[in-house]
Amino acid sequence: MYFGNQKFLVAGMSKSGESSARFLLDRGAEVYLYDDVVSDNVTAVCEKLEQSGAHTLNAEEYRDAAQNCDVLVLSPGIPIDTPLPVSFRKQGKAIIGEEELAALYLRATAVAVTGTNGKTTTVSMMNDILNAAGKHSVACGNIGNPLVKEVENLNFDDFAVIEISSFQLETLSSLRPHVAIITNVTEDHLNRHYNMENYIFLKSKILRNLRESEYAVLNYDDQTVRSFAKNCKAKIVYFSVQNKVEGAYFENGGLYFNGEKYLEMSDMTVGGVHNVYNALACIAASAVLGLDKRAVAQAICAFKGIRHRLEKVREVGGVTYIDDSKGTNIDATIKAAQTMAAPTVILLGGKDKGYDYTPLFENLLSTSVVHAVIYGENRFKMLNAAVKSDFVSVSLCSDFDTAVRLARYIAKPGQNVLLSPASSSFDSFSNYEERGDAFKAMVESIDDGE
């Protein structure tokens, strides 16, 4: 892509949008900026980029952007079927995302990770493994560190471990990772993708460019993911907790790859079956990359997890508070609830993502969850699902702060309060990190003497 004679419109001033604009400006491109969100942060970002030569479009000017600009760099937060990208498509002009822009210039070996749950943990764990094995590796992508921000710092002998969301896959077509990992595919983002068929198609796109010299690391226990092997040209390597597969598997408390034992599950710092899956995915990827088995095992055992994923905040008054704000879908929340050994009061709710919540409450009946505090925009939909599932120990309130305070008063000494909302945070927060930080702040403010 030649920058000198093309005009780029960067839509959405998130981290990825800002990084894309900076990347283009540094290469002499003519860059236009637009964000329909009016905030101090967006204004500050645009003003900073204007100092480097960018042009900010107002609401009137952006309507003509498809005629005046050659390439649309679309934020993953903007759906591909909204008026702006549709107008570019009608003009026959290019629509790319930040990761696509970066992929065109990536020299490092890419290990790409997608799936409904476990992406961030797998990326973080894999990055730790590579660094422990003496490689220079960077965790980037949807994890919060844009790939385009790192691409120029990575050389041919380096590694980029890239988290890729379904939103990013809408505009990603050039990436050819050496190893592609798919953790699982369960119902998510149906408010964006309309149906599971579209969502499954997007997840499978990560394999589209793979050839016989690359590797697809697939979850054998997930029927949808396993089916992706049929049309994939790459070498298939499976990982499984339930079966002894060609690849990485769990057997008698140990984690193996093709008969070689790497570690005992009991030696892992992080618990839960979901983390065994994450570790097996990393073992499979590490094996095909030829990494030292001892370094791999040590890095996995030392891994302490990620923020906002089953993260213990504090124990106060005999009640343990756990932040799982990253549990933004039904499957993630069920897995979180299943790890709770003590009776648990769970906080559920937020912005609806198009789910039927009945399976959530049906599964909670067989966990240690003794009460659900339901809040947020989707609270009545959740309440109806709870009643339908005969999950009757519930409380209902409108806002997040009230829900946290209510959970605190319901929980008894020896019990947990678990924030795992099974919902997006966008009804009240900018992202799940902000929601988790708000939860932590409220918990930290509890007086020990109360």
N, C-alpha and C positions, 0 to 999 in steps of 0.2 A: 504493500500500500504506500503510495507516494503522497506526502503531506503538503508539498509546496503549492499545488494547484487545486486543492479540495477544501470545501467548507464543511466543518463538523458541527452538528448540534448535539451537545451533551445534555440529556434530559434527566433531571433528578440529581440534586446535589448531596447525595449520601457520600459515604467514604469512597465507594467505587466511582461515583460520578466526579468527585473532586480529583481523585487520582487519575482518572481517564483524561480529564481536562488538562491537568498538569503534564501528563505524558505527551499529549498532543502539542501543547504550547511549547514545551521544551524542544520539539522537533520542527518548529516553525509553522505549524498549522494555523489556519484561521478558525477560531473556536467561538461558538455561540453557546450560551448557557440558558437553561430554563428549568424552573421548578414551580409547580402550582401551589406548593406549600409556602406560606408566608410566615417566616420566623426570624428571630434575631440570628440564629445560627446559619440559616441559608443565606441571609443578607451578608453576613460576615465572610462566608466562603466565597460568594460571588465578588464581593469587593476586593478580596485578596487576589482572586484570579484575574480580575480586571486590571490590576496593577501589572500583570504579566502579559496583557494584550487581549484578553477575552472580552466578549461583548455579551451583556445580559439582556435577554429579550423580555419584554413585558407581555401581559396577557393578550394584547392586540397583535403585537409583532409576531408572536410564535405561530399564529394561524397561517402565516405565509412561509413558515420555515421549510416546509416540504418542497416549495418551489425554489427557495433561495439557497438551501444547503444540499450537499451531496451525500452525506452519511449521517445517520442517526445513531448515536451511542446511547443506548437505552438503559436506564437504571433497572435492576431486577425487581424493584418495587412497583414498576409500571407495567401492567399487563400488555401483552403483545397485540390484543384486540381492541385497545382504546383508540380514540380518534387520531392522536399524533402518529403512532406507528402505522396505522391504517392509511393515513394520508401519504406517508413515505412509500408504502408498498404500492399504492395506486400510481405513484409517479415512477415506479420501477427503480427506486433508489435503495441503497444498502442500509440494513438495520443490523447493528451488532451490539453486543454487550461489552462490559469491561473485560471479562475473561476472554472473550473472542479477540478483542484488541490485543490483549497480552499474549494469547496463544500464537498469534502471527509472528511474534518476536522472541518466543521462549527458546532458549538454548539448553536449559537444564533438563535432566531426566525427570519426567512428570510421573508422580504417583497420584492418581485422581480417585476421589472417594465420593460416592453419592449413596442415596438410600433415604428412607423416611426417618429412621432413628439411628443414632450411634455415629453419625458422620464426624461431628466435632471431636468426640472421644477418640475415634479411630485415627483421625488426622493427627491429633496431638500425641497419641501413643506412638504412631509410626514415625513422626518427626523425632521424638525422643530416641527411638531405636536407631534411626539413621545417624543421629549425632553421636550416640553412644558407640556406634560401630566405626567411628572415625570419619564419617562423611560430613560435608557441609550441606545442611538441609534447612529449608524454611517452610513453616506451616503458613498457608495463605489461602486466599479465596474467600468463601462464605464464612470462614472462621472469624473474620473481622479484620484481616490484613489483605487488602486487594492484591491480586496477582500482578496487575500492571504496575503496582508500586515497587515490586521486587524484581521484575523481569530483567531489568538492566544490571542488577547486582548478581545475577546467577549466570555462571559459566557452564561449559559443556560437561564438566566433571562434578557439578553440583546437582542437588535434588530439590524439586518443588513438590511438596505434599499439599494437594489442592482439594479443599472441600468445595463441592459443586451442588447447588440446590436445583430443584426443578425449575425455579424462576430463571436461574442463570442458563439452564439448558435450553430454554426457549430461544436464546440468541447465540448459542455456542455451536459452531460447526467445524472449526479447524483443529481443535485440540486432538492430538494423538498421544495419549499417555503410554508409557511403557508398561505400567501396571494400572489397571482399573479395578477398583473394589466397589461392589454393591452390597451394602450391609443388609438390607431388607426393603420390602415395599408393602406398606399398609396404608389404609385410607388417610389421606391428608390433602389439604389445600383444594378441596372440591369447590369451594367458592371461587377459586381462581381458574381451575382447570376443567370445571363442569362435571366430569365423570372420571371413573377410575381408568377407563381405556386411554384417555388422553394423558393422565398422570403416569401410567405404566409406560406408555410410549416415550414420554420425555425422559424417564429414568433410564430406559434402554439406550437412549441416544449416546450415552457416554461410551458405549461399545462400538458405535458405528464406524469409526475410523481405524479400529484396531486391525492389524494384519497378523500373519502367521508368526512374526517375530515378537509379538507382544503377548501380554498375559491378562486374562480376565479372572479375577478372584471373586467367586460367587458363593452366596449363602445357600448351601444345599438344602437346608431345612425350610427355606422359604420357596414355596412351589412356583411363585411368579418369577423370582430371581433365577431359580434353577432353569426355568424354561428359556431364559435369555441365551443359554448355551447353544440352542438349536441353530440360530442364525449368526453366530459369532465366529469370525475367522481366526481369532486369537487362540492361544493355548488356554484351556480351561483348567483352573485350579479351584477346588471346592474347599469350604470350611463348614464344619458341622459339630454341633453338640450331641445330636441324636444318633449319628451314624458314623461308622468307620469308613471314611471316604478316601479317594485319591487326593490327598492334600492335607489340610490341618483338621484335627478332630480331638474330641474330649473322650477320655476313657479311664475309668477307675480313679478319678480325681486328678489325672494328669492331662497336660496339653501336648499333643504330638503333631509331627509332620511326617507322613509316610514312614511310620514306625520309629522315628527318632523322638525321644522324649525331650521336651524343652523345659518344662517346669511343672510344679504342682499348683493346682488352683489355690490351695491353702497358703501358698507363699505370695499371692497377689495382695497388694495393699487395698485395692478396690474390690468390692464384693458384688454379688449378683450375677445371674446367668447372662444378662445382657453384656456385662463386661467380659465374660468368658468368650462370647461371640466376637466382641471387639478384638480381644487378644488373639483369637484364632485367625481372624482376618489379617492381622498384622504379622503373625507367624508365617502364614501362607505367602504374603507379599515379601517378607524378609527372606524366605527360603528361595524364591525364584530370583531374588536379587543377589543371592550368594552371600548374605551377611553372616557374620560369626554367630553361631548358635548361643554361645555363652553371653555375648553382649546383648543379644536379643532378649534372652531370658531375664537378665539383670535389669534391663530397661523396663520391661513389662512389670516385673515385681516391684520396682521402685516407683512406678507411675501412681500418682496420687489423685487422679481424676481432674475434672474441669469445673470451673465456676458455674454455679446455678444448676448443676446436675447432681442430685442427691448429696448436696453439700451440707454438712452439719454446721449450723450457725452457732448454736449455744444451748446449754441446758440451764434452765432457771426454774426454780420452784419445783424441781423434780420432773419438769416437762422438757423434752428434747425437741428443738425446732430445726426443721430440715428444709432447705431451699432446693426445690426441683422446678424452678421457674422455666427451665428449658423443656419441661414436659408439656409441649404445646399440642399434642394430639392424643387420641385415645390409647393407642398402643403404648406410647411412652409412659403415660400415667398408670396404666395397668401394671407395667413392669416395675415402676417405682413402688406402687402399693404392695406388690408381691415381695419386695425386699424388706418390708417392715416386719420386724419380729414382735414388737410391742403393740398394744392397742393404739390406734392412730386416728386422729381427727384430720381430715383432708380438706384443703381449700380448693374449690373447683370454680371455674368460670372465667369469662372474658368476652372476647369477640368470637362470634360463631364462624366456623370454617366449613360449614356445610355437612356436619356429621349427624348421624343418628346416634344419640348418646345411650341408647338402651344397652348395647353390649358393654359399655363402660360400667354401668351400675350392676349388671348381671355378674360381671367379673369381680367387682369390688365385694360382693357378697361372700366370696370365698377367700378374702384376704383378712388382714388384721384391722382394716378400716372399720371403726365403730360409729363414726358420725361424719357427715359431709356438710360443710358450710359452703353454700352456693351463692355466688355473687355475679355481678357484671351484666353485660348486654344480653347474654344468652341464658340468664338464670332461669327464666320460665320454661324454656325449651328443655333445659337440664332437669328441672323439677318434674316436668311431665314424664321424662324418661325414667327418673328415679321411682316415681309412683308406679309406672308401668312394670318396673322390674322388681317391685316389692321391697325396694330399698327405702325404708320409711324413717330412718334416723337422720333427718336433715334439718338444716336451718337455712333460711333465705334472707338475704339482705342485698342492698343495691350496690354499694361501693366497696372497694378493696380494703380500705382502712378499717371500716366497720367489720368486715369479714375476719380480718386478722385479730382484732380485739375480741370478737365473739369466740373464735376458735381458742383463744387463750383462756377464756373463762370456762369453756366447756371441757377442755382437756384436764385430766387429773394427773397427779404425780405418778410417774412410771409410764406415762403415755407420750406419744409423739404428736406434734403438729406438723403436717406435711403440706407444703405448697407445691402442688403438681396439677396445674389448672386444666389440662386437656383442651386448652383454648389459646388462641392468639391473645396478645397483650394490647392490641391496637385500639381497644375501646377506651383505655385510660392511660396507656404508656406508649413510648416510642418503640420499645422492643422488649424482649423477655429479660434482657440484662437490667434495664431500668426497673422493671417489676420486681426482679429478685433483689436488687439493691434496696428498694423501698421496703420489702419484707424484712431484710436484714436490719435496716435502720430501726424499724419498729421493735424488732426483737431485742436489739442491743439497748434500746431505751427502757426496757422493762427493769424496774427496780427490784433487786434481789430480796428486799425486805417486804415487798408487797404481798 
